[in-house]
Amino acid sequence: MDIEIITKDDLEQFRLRLLDDIKEFIAKQDNSTVKKWLRSHEVKKMLNISTGTLQNLAINGKLHPAKIGGINYYHYEEIEILLNAGTKGKLS
């Protein structure tokens, strides 16, 4: 049976590689946790708006909800575009 000697430097290299792997894993998880579709209550909270304002955005064509089983879902990218256009203060 072969015996390998592990030095402090070996352990330090292992620690650094492990930390890099963990950071990479977390970065991948953060990107995938963004939902593609949001429910009405999530959109209202994100935009800090009322139910009526959200309904007006849909009626005026600024947001296009998909209705599935009686529940409206809003595409995250569409909300992002709305926010990036600088219309947060002028949503209705």
N, C-alpha and C positions, 0 to 999 in steps of 0.2 A: 504494500500500500504506500502510495506516494504522499508525502507531507508537503503542503505548501505553506510558506510563511507569509503572513499578511502584515504589511507595515502600516504605520500611521498615514503615510503618503497614499497608499492604496485605498485606505478607508476614506481619506479626504477626497480623492478622485471619485470614488463611488458616491459619496455624499453629493458632490457637485453635479454629477451626471443624473442622480436621482432627483435633485431639485430642478434641474432643467427639464426633465421628463414630466414632472408634476406641473411646472409652469406651462409647458406646452399643452398638456391635457386640460388644464383649467381654461386656457385661452380658447381651445376648441369648444369646450362646454359653454363658455360665455356667448360665443357666436351662435350656437345652436339653440340657446334658451329663448331667443326672440321668437315670439309666436308670429305666424304668418297671418292669422285671422284672430280678431278680437271681438268679444261680445260687447254689447251696448254699454254695460256698466264699466267695463275696462276703458272704453273710449271716452266716456264722460269723465272718468277720473283722470285720465291722461291729459285731456284737453281742459279740464276744470270747467265743464259746461253742464247745462241742465238737459233734461230729457227733451224739452221743447226745442232747444237749440240744436241738439243732435238730429232731431226730426227735420228741422228746417234745412240743415246741411244736406240731408238726403233728398228732400223735396227740391231744393235748388240745384241739385246735381253736383255738389262739391264732394260728396261721398256717395258711394254706390254699394249699399249693403247687399249681401247675399242672404236670402231668407231660407233657412233650413229648419224644418220642423217647428215653425212659428218663432224661431229665434233669429234675430238679425246678427250677422257677422260682418265685420268691416276689415278690409285688407290693410295690414299694417303699413305697407309701402305707400298706400294712398293717404293715410294719415300723416306719415312722414313728409310727403310732398306738400300737404296742406300746411304743416308747421314750418317747413323750410321756405315756403313762399312768403312767410312773414304775415300770415293772416290770422294768427292766434288771437290777436286783440279784436279782429273784425270778422269773426267766424260766421255771424248770422247775416 
